[in-house]
């Protein structure tokens, strides 16, 4: 964290930045908390589109987000999206498979549309084209978070010793060993064998570093 602050021209000893490392650690813990949760439990609230009264029973306004993922029945997706907004849904995320679907869903009240098949295809393409990438989470068209194995050349060395950010333009977010993820990363953190690293950066930088050092 100290190296990052210095790199952007900040004084890491400034009073206002004293709690920055802990704030960043808390943010990372929150961002990756879902890795240890069962998505089936989070998505357990369901209803049948064929019974409008069931929607009323579920107290739709009490939910922060409602997800419409009916499948290929696009007409039912439109009806459900419209009903959810009519019954006071705060935020509706709807599945689309084509660009025209997105437009109609937004006209019917969807706050956000997602393309799971398209996104899964992209994830699969990246995963299959780079055998060193274990997992992938896009942040933008250019940047993403990757889970990659710790390279042999990094084992037993620290982040500051390898000078990863300056040399490779990558940010180390955490280290994963088995089911345990350590997000309390410092410049002195040592890379252990048989672990994986959570790294943020551009795909070409990740590929360049980890294919070469894998």
MODELLER restraints for C-alpha pairs under 7 A, 6 or more apart:
rsr = mdl.restraints
at = mdl.atoms
rsr.add(forms.Gaussian(group=physical.xy_distance, feature=features.Distance(at['CA:1:A'], at['CA:21:A']), mean=6.10, stdev=0.5))
rsr.add(forms.Gaussian(group=physical.xy_distance, feature=features.Distance(at['CA:1:A'], at['CA:186:A']), mean=6.29, stdev=0.5))
rsr.add(forms.Gaussian(group=physical.xy_distance, feature=features.Distance(at['CA:2:A'], at['CA:12:A']), mean=5.85, stdev=0.5))
rsr.add(forms.Gaussian(group=physical.xy_distance, feature=features.Distance(at['CA:5:A'], at['CA:11:A']), mean=6.78, stdev=0.5))
rsr.add(forms.Gaussian(group=physical.xy_distance, feature=features.Distance(at['CA:5:A'], at['CA:12:A']), mean=5.92, stdev=0.5))
rsr.add(forms.Gaussian(group=physical.xy_distance, feature=features.Distance(at['CA:6:A'], at['CA:12:A']), mean=6.72, stdev=0.5))
rsr.add(forms.Gaussian(group=physical.xy_distance, feature=features.Distance(at['CA:25:A'], at['CA:183:A']), mean=6.08, stdev=0.5))
rsr.add(forms.Gaussian(group=physical.xy_distance, feature=features.Distance(at['CA:25:A'], at['CA:184:A']), mean=5.83, stdev=0.5))
rsr.add(forms.Gaussian(group=physical.xy_distance, feature=features.Distance(at['CA:28:A'], at['CA:183:A']), mean=6.46, stdev=0.5))
rsr.add(forms.Gaussian(group=physical.xy_distance, feature=features.Distance(at['CA:29:A'], at['CA:183:A']), mean=6.71, stdev=0.5))
rsr.add(forms.Gaussian(group=physical.xy_distance, feature=features.Distance(at['CA:47:A'], at['CA:54:A']), mean=6.30, stdev=0.5))
rsr.add(forms.Gaussian(group=physical.xy_distance, feature=features.Distance(at['CA:47:A'], at['CA:55:A']), mean=6.50, stdev=0.5))
rsr.add(forms.Gaussian(group=physical.xy_distance, feature=features.Distance(at['CA:49:A'], at['CA:80:A']), mean=6.49, stdev=0.5))
rsr.add(forms.Gaussian(group=physical.xy_distance, feature=features.Distance(at['CA:60:A'], at['CA:87:A']), mean=6.55, stdev=0.5))
rsr.add(forms.Gaussian(group=physical.xy_distance, feature=features.Distance(at['CA:60:A'], at['CA:88:A']), mean=6.44, stdev=0.5))
rsr.add(forms.Gaussian(group=physical.xy_distance, feature=features.Distance(at['CA:60:A'], at['CA:89:A']), mean=5.54, stdev=0.5))
rsr.add(forms.Gaussian(group=physical.xy_distance, feature=features.Distance(at['CA:61:A'], at['CA:88:A']), mean=5.09, stdev=0.5))
rsr.add(forms.Gaussian(group=physical.xy_distance, feature=features.Distance(at['CA:61:A'], at['CA:89:A']), mean=4.94, stdev=0.5))
rsr.add(forms.Gaussian(group=physical.xy_distance, feature=features.Distance(at['CA:61:A'], at['CA:90:A']), mean=6.24, stdev=0.5))
rsr.add(forms.Gaussian(group=physical.xy_distance, feature=features.Distance(at['CA:64:A'], at['CA:90:A']), mean=6.04, stdev=0.5))
rsr.add(forms.Gaussian(group=physical.xy_distance, feature=features.Distance(at['CA:64:A'], at['CA:91:A']), mean=6.50, stdev=0.5))
rsr.add(forms.Gaussian(group=physical.xy_distance, feature=features.Distance(at['CA:65:A'], at['CA:90:A']), mean=6.49, stdev=0.5))
rsr.add(forms.Gaussian(group=physical.xy_distance, feature=features.Distance(at['CA:65:A'], at['CA:91:A']), mean=4.91, stdev=0.5))
rsr.add(forms.Gaussian(group=physical.xy_distance, feature=features.Distance(at['CA:65:A'], at['CA:92:A']), mean=5.87, stdev=0.5))
rsr.add(forms.Gaussian(group=physical.xy_distance, feature=features.Distance(at['CA:66:A'], at['CA:89:A']), mean=6.93, stdev=0.5))
rsr.add(forms.Gaussian(group=physical.xy_distance, feature=features.Distance(at['CA:66:A'], at['CA:91:A']), mean=6.21, stdev=0.5))
rsr.add(forms.Gaussian(group=physical.xy_distance, feature=features.Distance(at['CA:66:A'], at['CA:92:A']), mean=4.83, stdev=0.5))
rsr.add(forms.Gaussian(group=physical.xy_distance, feature=features.Distance(at['CA:66:A'], at['CA:93:A']), mean=6.18, stdev=0.5))
rsr.add(forms.Gaussian(group=physical.xy_distance, feature=features.Distance(at['CA:67:A'], at['CA:92:A']), mean=5.88, stdev=0.5))
rsr.add(forms.Gaussian(group=physical.xy_distance, feature=features.Distance(at['CA:67:A'], at['CA:93:A']), mean=4.78, stdev=0.5))
rsr.add(forms.Gaussian(group=physical.xy_distance, feature=features.Distance(at['CA:67:A'], at['CA:94:A']), mean=5.81, stdev=0.5))
rsr.add(forms.Gaussian(group=physical.xy_distance, feature=features.Distance(at['CA:68:A'], at['CA:77:A']), mean=6.48, stdev=0.5))
rsr.add(forms.Gaussian(group=physical.xy_distance, feature=features.Distance(at['CA:68:A'], at['CA:81:A']), mean=6.85, stdev=0.5))
rsr.add(forms.Gaussian(group=physical.xy_distance, feature=features.Distance(at['CA:68:A'], at['CA:93:A']), mean=6.13, stdev=0.5))
rsr.add(forms.Gaussian(group=physical.xy_distance, feature=features.Distance(at['CA:68:A'], at['CA:94:A']), mean=4.55, stdev=0.5))
rsr.add(forms.Gaussian(group=physical.xy_distance, feature=features.Distance(at['CA:68:A'], at['CA:95:A']), mean=6.15, stdev=0.5))
rsr.add(forms.Gaussian(group=physical.xy_distance, feature=features.Distance(at['CA:69:A'], at['CA:94:A']), mean=6.24, stdev=0.5))
rsr.add(forms.Gaussian(group=physical.xy_distance, feature=features.Distance(at['CA:69:A'], at['CA:95:A']), mean=5.27, stdev=0.5))
rsr.add(forms.Gaussian(group=physical.xy_distance, feature=features.Distance(at['CA:70:A'], at['CA:77:A']), mean=6.17, stdev=0.5))
rsr.add(forms.Gaussian(group=physical.xy_distance, feature=features.Distance(at['CA:78:A'], at['CA:105:A']), mean=5.94, stdev=0.5))
rsr.add(forms.Gaussian(group=physical.xy_distance, feature=features.Distance(at['CA:78:A'], at['CA:108:A']), mean=6.48, stdev=0.5))
rsr.add(forms.Gaussian(group=physical.xy_distance, feature=features.Distance(at['CA:81:A'], at['CA:108:A']), mean=6.35, stdev=0.5))
rsr.add(forms.Gaussian(group=physical.xy_distance, feature=features.Distance(at['CA:81:A'], at['CA:109:A']), mean=6.33, stdev=0.5))
rsr.add(forms.Gaussian(group=physical.xy_distance, feature=features.Distance(at['CA:81:A'], at['CA:110:A']), mean=6.18, stdev=0.5))
rsr.add(forms.Gaussian(group=physical.xy_distance, feature=features.Distance(at['CA:82:A'], at['CA:108:A']), mean=5.19, stdev=0.5))
rsr.add(forms.Gaussian(group=physical.xy_distance, feature=features.Distance(at['CA:82:A'], at['CA:109:A']), mean=5.93, stdev=0.5))
rsr.add(forms.Gaussian(group=physical.xy_distance, feature=features.Distance(at['CA:85:A'], at['CA:109:A']), mean=6.18, stdev=0.5))
rsr.add(forms.Gaussian(group=physical.xy_distance, feature=features.Distance(at['CA:91:A'], at['CA:111:A']), mean=5.91, stdev=0.5))
rsr.add(forms.Gaussian(group=physical.xy_distance, feature=features.Distance(at['CA:92:A'], at['CA:110:A']), mean=5.20, stdev=0.5))
rsr.add(forms.Gaussian(group=physical.xy_distance, feature=features.Distance(at['CA:92:A'], at['CA:111:A']), mean=5.28, stdev=0.5))
rsr.add(forms.Gaussian(group=physical.xy_distance, feature=features.Distance(at['CA:92:A'], at['CA:112:A']), mean=6.48, stdev=0.5))
rsr.add(forms.Gaussian(group=physical.xy_distance, feature=features.Distance(at['CA:93:A'], at['CA:110:A']), mean=6.06, stdev=0.5))
rsr.add(forms.Gaussian(group=physical.xy_distance, feature=features.Distance(at['CA:93:A'], at['CA:111:A']), mean=6.09, stdev=0.5))
rsr.add(forms.Gaussian(group=physical.xy_distance, feature=features.Distance(at['CA:93:A'], at['CA:112:A']), mean=4.77, stdev=0.5))
rsr.add(forms.Gaussian(group=physical.xy_distance, feature=features.Distance(at['CA:93:A'], at['CA:113:A']), mean=5.53, stdev=0.5))
rsr.add(forms.Gaussian(group=physical.xy_distance, feature=features.Distance(at['CA:94:A'], at['CA:110:A']), mean=6.25, stdev=0.5))
rsr.add(forms.Gaussian(group=physical.xy_distance, feature=features.Distance(at['CA:94:A'], at['CA:112:A']), mean=6.42, stdev=0.5))
rsr.add(forms.Gaussian(group=physical.xy_distance, feature=features.Distance(at['CA:94:A'], at['CA:113:A']), mean=4.84, stdev=0.5))
rsr.add(forms.Gaussian(group=physical.xy_distance, feature=features.Distance(at['CA:94:A'], at['CA:114:A']), mean=6.32, stdev=0.5))
rsr.add(forms.Gaussian(group=physical.xy_distance, feature=features.Distance(at['CA:95:A'], at['CA:113:A']), mean=5.70, stdev=0.5))
rsr.add(forms.Gaussian(group=physical.xy_distance, feature=features.Distance(at['CA:95:A'], at['CA:114:A']), mean=5.07, stdev=0.5))
rsr.add(forms.Gaussian(group=physical.xy_distance, feature=features.Distance(at['CA:95:A'], at['CA:115:A']), mean=6.01, stdev=0.5))
rsr.add(forms.Gaussian(group=physical.xy_distance, feature=features.Distance(at['CA:96:A'], at['CA:102:A']), mean=5.71, stdev=0.5))
rsr.add(forms.Gaussian(group=physical.xy_distance, feature=features.Distance(at['CA:96:A'], at['CA:113:A']), mean=6.23, stdev=0.5))
rsr.add(forms.Gaussian(group=physical.xy_distance, feature=features.Distance(at['CA:96:A'], at['CA:114:A']), mean=5.87, stdev=0.5))
rsr.add(forms.Gaussian(group=physical.xy_distance, feature=features.Distance(at['CA:96:A'], at['CA:115:A']), mean=5.31, stdev=0.5))
rsr.add(forms.Gaussian(group=physical.xy_distance, feature=features.Distance(at['CA:97:A'], at['CA:115:A']), mean=5.71, stdev=0.5))
rsr.add(forms.Gaussian(group=physical.xy_distance, feature=features.Distance(at['CA:102:A'], at['CA:113:A']), mean=6.14, stdev=0.5))
rsr.add(forms.Gaussian(group=physical.xy_distance, feature=features.Distance(at['CA:123:A'], at['CA:136:A']), mean=6.84, stdev=0.5))
rsr.add(forms.Gaussian(group=physical.xy_distance, feature=features.Distance(at['CA:127:A'], at['CA:133:A']), mean=5.81, stdev=0.5))
rsr.add(forms.Gaussian(group=physical.xy_distance, feature=features.Distance(at['CA:132:A'], at['CA:148:A']), mean=5.88, stdev=0.5))
rsr.add(forms.Gaussian(group=physical.xy_distance, feature=features.Distance(at['CA:132:A'], at['CA:149:A']), mean=6.72, stdev=0.5))
rsr.add(forms.Gaussian(group=physical.xy_distance, feature=features.Distance(at['CA:132:A'], at['CA:210:A']), mean=6.85, stdev=0.5))
rsr.add(forms.Gaussian(group=physical.xy_distance, feature=features.Distance(at['CA:132:A'], at['CA:211:A']), mean=6.81, stdev=0.5))
rsr.add(forms.Gaussian(group=physical.xy_distance, feature=features.Distance(at['CA:133:A'], at['CA:146:A']), mean=6.69, stdev=0.5))
rsr.add(forms.Gaussian(group=physical.xy_distance, feature=features.Distance(at['CA:133:A'], at['CA:147:A']), mean=6.06, stdev=0.5))
rsr.add(forms.Gaussian(group=physical.xy_distance, feature=features.Distance(at['CA:133:A'], at['CA:148:A']), mean=4.93, stdev=0.5))
rsr.add(forms.Gaussian(group=physical.xy_distance, feature=features.Distance(at['CA:134:A'], at['CA:147:A']), mean=5.29, stdev=0.5))
rsr.add(forms.Gaussian(group=physical.xy_distance, feature=features.Distance(at['CA:134:A'], at['CA:148:A']), mean=5.47, stdev=0.5))
rsr.add(forms.Gaussian(group=physical.xy_distance, feature=features.Distance(at['CA:135:A'], at['CA:146:A']), mean=5.72, stdev=0.5))
rsr.add(forms.Gaussian(group=physical.xy_distance, feature=features.Distance(at['CA:135:A'], at['CA:147:A']), mean=4.93, stdev=0.5))
rsr.add(forms.Gaussian(group=physical.xy_distance, feature=features.Distance(at['CA:136:A'], at['CA:144:A']), mean=6.94, stdev=0.5))
rsr.add(forms.Gaussian(group=physical.xy_distance, feature=features.Distance(at['CA:136:A'], at['CA:145:A']), mean=5.82, stdev=0.5))
rsr.add(forms.Gaussian(group=physical.xy_distance, feature=features.Distance(at['CA:136:A'], at['CA:146:A']), mean=4.61, stdev=0.5))
rsr.add(forms.Gaussian(group=physical.xy_distance, feature=features.Distance(at['CA:136:A'], at['CA:147:A']), mean=6.38, stdev=0.5))
rsr.add(forms.Gaussian(group=physical.xy_distance, feature=features.Distance(at['CA:137:A'], at['CA:144:A']), mean=5.56, stdev=0.5))
rsr.add(forms.Gaussian(group=physical.xy_distance, feature=features.Distance(at['CA:137:A'], at['CA:145:A']), mean=5.06, stdev=0.5))
rsr.add(forms.Gaussian(group=physical.xy_distance, feature=features.Distance(at['CA:137:A'], at['CA:146:A']), mean=6.44, stdev=0.5))
rsr.add(forms.Gaussian(group=physical.xy_distance, feature=features.Distance(at['CA:138:A'], at['CA:144:A']), mean=4.15, stdev=0.5))
rsr.add(forms.Gaussian(group=physical.xy_distance, feature=features.Distance(at['CA:138:A'], at['CA:145:A']), mean=6.28, stdev=0.5))
rsr.add(forms.Gaussian(group=physical.xy_distance, feature=features.Distance(at['CA:142:A'], at['CA:202:A']), mean=5.83, stdev=0.5))
rsr.add(forms.Gaussian(group=physical.xy_distance, feature=features.Distance(at['CA:143:A'], at['CA:201:A']), mean=5.27, stdev=0.5))
rsr.add(forms.Gaussian(group=physical.xy_distance, feature=features.Distance(at['CA:143:A'], at['CA:202:A']), mean=4.71, stdev=0.5))
rsr.add(forms.Gaussian(group=physical.xy_distance, feature=features.Distance(at['CA:143:A'], at['CA:203:A']), mean=6.98, stdev=0.5))
rsr.add(forms.Gaussian(group=physical.xy_distance, feature=features.Distance(at['CA:144:A'], at['CA:200:A']), mean=5.73, stdev=0.5))
rsr.add(forms.Gaussian(group=physical.xy_distance, feature=features.Distance(at['CA:144:A'], at['CA:201:A']), mean=5.85, stdev=0.5))
rsr.add(forms.Gaussian(group=physical.xy_distance, feature=features.Distance(at['CA:144:A'], at['CA:202:A']), mean=6.44, stdev=0.5))
rsr.add(forms.Gaussian(group=physical.xy_distance, feature=features.Distance(at['CA:145:A'], at['CA:198:A']), mean=6.63, stdev=0.5))
rsr.add(forms.Gaussian(group=physical.xy_distance, feature=features.Distance(at['CA:145:A'], at['CA:199:A']), mean=5.56, stdev=0.5))
rsr.add(forms.Gaussian(group=physical.xy_distance, feature=features.Distance(at['CA:145:A'], at['CA:200:A']), mean=4.38, stdev=0.5))
rsr.add(forms.Gaussian(group=physical.xy_distance, feature=features.Distance(at['CA:145:A'], at['CA:201:A']), mean=6.66, stdev=0.5))
rsr.add(forms.Gaussian(group=physical.xy_distance, feature=features.Distance(at['CA:146:A'], at['CA:198:A']), mean=5.62, stdev=0.5))
rsr.add(forms.Gaussian(group=physical.xy_distance, feature=features.Distance(at['CA:146:A'], at['CA:199:A']), mean=5.33, stdev=0.5))
rsr.add(forms.Gaussian(group=physical.xy_distance, feature=features.Distance(at['CA:146:A'], at['CA:200:A']), mean=6.32, stdev=0.5))
rsr.add(forms.Gaussian(group=physical.xy_distance, feature=features.Distance(at['CA:147:A'], at['CA:196:A']), mean=6.39, stdev=0.5))
rsr.add(forms.Gaussian(group=physical.xy_distance, feature=features.Distance(at['CA:147:A'], at['CA:197:A']), mean=5.55, stdev=0.5))
rsr.add(forms.Gaussian(group=physical.xy_distance, feature=features.Distance(at['CA:147:A'], at['CA:198:A']), mean=4.63, stdev=0.5))
rsr.add(forms.Gaussian(group=physical.xy_distance, feature=features.Distance(at['CA:147:A'], at['CA:199:A']), mean=6.47, stdev=0.5))
rsr.add(forms.Gaussian(group=physical.xy_distance, feature=features.Distance(at['CA:148:A'], at['CA:196:A']), mean=5.34, stdev=0.5))
rsr.add(forms.Gaussian(group=physical.xy_distance, feature=features.Distance(at['CA:148:A'], at['CA:197:A']), mean=5.47, stdev=0.5))
rsr.add(forms.Gaussian(group=physical.xy_distance, feature=features.Distance(at['CA:148:A'], at['CA:198:A']), mean=6.72, stdev=0.5))
rsr.add(forms.Gaussian(group=physical.xy_distance, feature=features.Distance(at['CA:149:A'], at['CA:195:A']), mean=6.12, stdev=0.5))
rsr.add(forms.Gaussian(group=physical.xy_distance, feature=features.Distance(at['CA:149:A'], at['CA:196:A']), mean=4.07, stdev=0.5))
rsr.add(forms.Gaussian(group=physical.xy_distance, feature=features.Distance(at['CA:149:A'], at['CA:197:A']), mean=6.12, stdev=0.5))
rsr.add(forms.Gaussian(group=physical.xy_distance, feature=features.Distance(at['CA:150:A'], at['CA:191:A']), mean=6.96, stdev=0.5))
rsr.add(forms.Gaussian(group=physical.xy_distance, feature=features.Distance(at['CA:150:A'], at['CA:193:A']), mean=6.81, stdev=0.5))
rsr.add(forms.Gaussian(group=physical.xy_distance, feature=features.Distance(at['CA:150:A'], at['CA:195:A']), mean=5.82, stdev=0.5))
rsr.add(forms.Gaussian(group=physical.xy_distance, feature=features.Distance(at['CA:150:A'], at['CA:196:A']), mean=5.06, stdev=0.5))
rsr.add(forms.Gaussian(group=physical.xy_distance, feature=features.Distance(at['CA:150:A'], at['CA:197:A']), mean=6.01, stdev=0.5))
rsr.add(forms.Gaussian(group=physical.xy_distance, feature=features.Distance(at['CA:151:A'], at['CA:210:A']), mean=6.58, stdev=0.5))
rsr.add(forms.Gaussian(group=physical.xy_distance, feature=features.Distance(at['CA:151:A'], at['CA:213:A']), mean=5.41, stdev=0.5))
rsr.add(forms.Gaussian(group=physical.xy_distance, feature=features.Distance(at['CA:151:A'], at['CA:214:A']), mean=4.64, stdev=0.5))
rsr.add(forms.Gaussian(group=physical.xy_distance, feature=features.Distance(at['CA:152:A'], at['CA:213:A']), mean=6.72, stdev=0.5))
rsr.add(forms.Gaussian(group=physical.xy_distance, feature=features.Distance(at['CA:152:A'], at['CA:214:A']), mean=6.24, stdev=0.5))
rsr.add(forms.Gaussian(group=physical.xy_distance, feature=features.Distance(at['CA:153:A'], at['CA:213:A']), mean=6.16, stdev=0.5))
rsr.add(forms.Gaussian(group=physical.xy_distance, feature=features.Distance(at['CA:154:A'], at['CA:191:A']), mean=6.26, stdev=0.5))
rsr.add(forms.Gaussian(group=physical.xy_distance, feature=features.Distance(at['CA:155:A'], at['CA:191:A']), mean=5.09, stdev=0.5))
rsr.add(forms.Gaussian(group=physical.xy_distance, feature=features.Distance(at['CA:155:A'], at['CA:192:A']), mean=5.36, stdev=0.5))
rsr.add(forms.Gaussian(group=physical.xy_distance, feature=features.Distance(at['CA:155:A'], at['CA:193:A']), mean=5.59, stdev=0.5))
rsr.add(forms.Gaussian(group=physical.xy_distance, feature=features.Distance(at['CA:156:A'], at['CA:190:A']), mean=5.83, stdev=0.5))
rsr.add(forms.Gaussian(group=physical.xy_distance, feature=features.Distance(at['CA:156:A'], at['CA:191:A']), mean=5.42, stdev=0.5))
rsr.add(forms.Gaussian(group=physical.xy_distance, feature=features.Distance(at['CA:156:A'], at['CA:192:A']), mean=5.82, stdev=0.5))
rsr.add(forms.Gaussian(group=physical.xy_distance, feature=features.Distance(at['CA:157:A'], at['CA:190:A']), mean=5.27, stdev=0.5))
rsr.add(forms.Gaussian(group=physical.xy_distance, feature=features.Distance(at['CA:157:A'], at['CA:191:A']), mean=5.78, stdev=0.5))
rsr.add(forms.Gaussian(group=physical.xy_distance, feature=features.Distance(at['CA:158:A'], at['CA:187:A']), mean=6.75, stdev=0.5))
rsr.add(forms.Gaussian(group=physical.xy_distance, feature=features.Distance(at['CA:158:A'], at['CA:188:A']), mean=5.30, stdev=0.5))
rsr.add(forms.Gaussian(group=physical.xy_distance, feature=features.Distance(at['CA:158:A'], at['CA:189:A']), mean=5.21, stdev=0.5))
rsr.add(forms.Gaussian(group=physical.xy_distance, feature=features.Distance(at['CA:158:A'], at['CA:190:A']), mean=4.24, stdev=0.5))
rsr.add(forms.Gaussian(group=physical.xy_distance, feature=features.Distance(at['CA:158:A'], at['CA:191:A']), mean=6.24, stdev=0.5))
rsr.add(forms.Gaussian(group=physical.xy_distance, feature=features.Distance(at['CA:159:A'], at['CA:187:A']), mean=5.10, stdev=0.5))
rsr.add(forms.Gaussian(group=physical.xy_distance, feature=features.Distance(at['CA:159:A'], at['CA:188:A']), mean=6.11, stdev=0.5))
rsr.add(forms.Gaussian(group=physical.xy_distance, feature=features.Distance(at['CA:159:A'], at['CA:189:A']), mean=5.97, stdev=0.5))
rsr.add(forms.Gaussian(group=physical.xy_distance, feature=features.Distance(at['CA:159:A'], at['CA:190:A']), mean=6.74, stdev=0.5))
rsr.add(forms.Gaussian(group=physical.xy_distance, feature=features.Distance(at['CA:160:A'], at['CA:187:A']), mean=4.86, stdev=0.5))
rsr.add(forms.Gaussian(group=physical.xy_distance, feature=features.Distance(at['CA:160:A'], at['CA:188:A']), mean=6.27, stdev=0.5))
rsr.add(forms.Gaussian(group=physical.xy_distance, feature=features.Distance(at['CA:164:A'], at['CA:170:A']), mean=6.30, stdev=0.5))
rsr.add(forms.Gaussian(group=physical.xy_distance, feature=features.Distance(at['CA:165:A'], at['CA:171:A']), mean=5.79, stdev=0.5))
rsr.add(forms.Gaussian(group=physical.xy_distance, feature=features.Distance(at['CA:168:A'], at['CA:205:A']), mean=6.68, stdev=0.5))
rsr.add(forms.Gaussian(group=physical.xy_distance, feature=features.Distance(at['CA:169:A'], at['CA:201:A']), mean=6.96, stdev=0.5))
rsr.add(forms.Gaussian(group=physical.xy_distance, feature=features.Distance(at['CA:170:A'], at['CA:199:A']), mean=6.58, stdev=0.5))
rsr.add(forms.Gaussian(group=physical.xy_distance, feature=features.Distance(at['CA:170:A'], at['CA:200:A']), mean=5.90, stdev=0.5))
rsr.add(forms.Gaussian(group=physical.xy_distance, feature=features.Distance(at['CA:170:A'], at['CA:201:A']), mean=5.08, stdev=0.5))
rsr.add(forms.Gaussian(group=physical.xy_distance, feature=features.Distance(at['CA:171:A'], at['CA:199:A']), mean=5.58, stdev=0.5))
rsr.add(forms.Gaussian(group=physical.xy_distance, feature=features.Distance(at['CA:171:A'], at['CA:200:A']), mean=5.16, stdev=0.5))
rsr.add(forms.Gaussian(group=physical.xy_distance, feature=features.Distance(at['CA:171:A'], at['CA:201:A']), mean=6.61, stdev=0.5))
rsr.add(forms.Gaussian(group=physical.xy_distance, feature=features.Distance(at['CA:172:A'], at['CA:198:A']), mean=6.09, stdev=0.5))
rsr.add(forms.Gaussian(group=physical.xy_distance, feature=features.Distance(at['CA:172:A'], at['CA:199:A']), mean=4.60, stdev=0.5))
rsr.add(forms.Gaussian(group=physical.xy_distance, feature=features.Distance(at['CA:172:A'], at['CA:200:A']), mean=6.52, stdev=0.5))
rsr.add(forms.Gaussian(group=physical.xy_distance, feature=features.Distance(at['CA:173:A'], at['CA:183:A']), mean=6.34, stdev=0.5))
rsr.add(forms.Gaussian(group=physical.xy_distance, feature=features.Distance(at['CA:173:A'], at['CA:185:A']), mean=6.91, stdev=0.5))
rsr.add(forms.Gaussian(group=physical.xy_distance, feature=features.Distance(at['CA:173:A'], at['CA:198:A']), mean=5.32, stdev=0.5))
rsr.add(forms.Gaussian(group=physical.xy_distance, feature=features.Distance(at['CA:173:A'], at['CA:199:A']), mean=5.55, stdev=0.5))
rsr.add(forms.Gaussian(group=physical.xy_distance, feature=features.Distance(at['CA:173:A'], at['CA:200:A']), mean=6.96, stdev=0.5))
rsr.add(forms.Gaussian(group=physical.xy_distance, feature=features.Distance(at['CA:174:A'], at['CA:181:A']), mean=6.71, stdev=0.5))
rsr.add(forms.Gaussian(group=physical.xy_distance, feature=features.Distance(at['CA:174:A'], at['CA:182:A']), mean=5.50, stdev=0.5))
rsr.add(forms.Gaussian(group=physical.xy_distance, feature=features.Distance(at['CA:174:A'], at['CA:183:A']), mean=4.44, stdev=0.5))
rsr.add(forms.Gaussian(group=physical.xy_distance, feature=features.Distance(at['CA:174:A'], at['CA:185:A']), mean=6.21, stdev=0.5))
rsr.add(forms.Gaussian(group=physical.xy_distance, feature=features.Distance(at['CA:174:A'], at['CA:197:A']), mean=5.90, stdev=0.5))
rsr.add(forms.Gaussian(group=physical.xy_distance, feature=features.Distance(at['CA:174:A'], at['CA:198:A']), mean=4.96, stdev=0.5))
rsr.add(forms.Gaussian(group=physical.xy_distance, feature=features.Distance(at['CA:175:A'], at['CA:181:A']), mean=5.75, stdev=0.5))
rsr.add(forms.Gaussian(group=physical.xy_distance, feature=features.Distance(at['CA:175:A'], at['CA:182:A']), mean=5.26, stdev=0.5))
rsr.add(forms.Gaussian(group=physical.xy_distance, feature=features.Distance(at['CA:175:A'], at['CA:183:A']), mean=6.72, stdev=0.5))
rsr.add(forms.Gaussian(group=physical.xy_distance, feature=features.Distance(at['CA:175:A'], at['CA:195:A']), mean=6.97, stdev=0.5))
rsr.add(forms.Gaussian(group=physical.xy_distance, feature=features.Distance(at['CA:175:A'], at['CA:196:A']), mean=5.86, stdev=0.5))
rsr.add(forms.Gaussian(group=physical.xy_distance, feature=features.Distance(at['CA:175:A'], at['CA:197:A']), mean=4.46, stdev=0.5))
rsr.add(forms.Gaussian(group=physical.xy_distance, feature=features.Distance(at['CA:175:A'], at['CA:198:A']), mean=5.96, stdev=0.5))
rsr.add(forms.Gaussian(group=physical.xy_distance, feature=features.Distance(at['CA:176:A'], at['CA:182:A']), mean=6.26, stdev=0.5))
rsr.add(forms.Gaussian(group=physical.xy_distance, feature=features.Distance(at['CA:176:A'], at['CA:195:A']), mean=5.77, stdev=0.5))
rsr.add(forms.Gaussian(group=physical.xy_distance, feature=features.Distance(at['CA:176:A'], at['CA:196:A']), mean=5.12, stdev=0.5))
rsr.add(forms.Gaussian(group=physical.xy_distance, feature=features.Distance(at['CA:176:A'], at['CA:197:A']), mean=5.97, stdev=0.5))
rsr.add(forms.Gaussian(group=physical.xy_distance, feature=features.Distance(at['CA:177:A'], at['CA:195:A']), mean=4.77, stdev=0.5))
rsr.add(forms.Gaussian(group=physical.xy_distance, feature=features.Distance(at['CA:177:A'], at['CA:196:A']), mean=6.50, stdev=0.5))
